Amino acid sequence: MQVDLIDLTSDYIPLSLFYIKSYAETDPLISRAGRIDVVVPADASDAARTAAEIVARKPDVVGFSCYVWNFEVLEQLIPML
């Protein structure tokens, strides 16, 4: 199973996503079941381009960093997936 954790902050190191990845990988079942990647899109402010990047990776599960300042991009992005 491929899990992609998508960073939409673009200006910062996605520390929260690395915490989630690190914690999840301590579970033997999760670590054996697949791979978790933290993904930083080329242009997180461009919802269409970000959606194309996510779809091209073919993840089974997608998680997002969701903050007040990137919520509008998420509202545009999620219906495109």
Order of alpha helices (4+ residues) and beta strands (2+ residues): beta-alpha-alpha-beta-alpha-beta-alpha
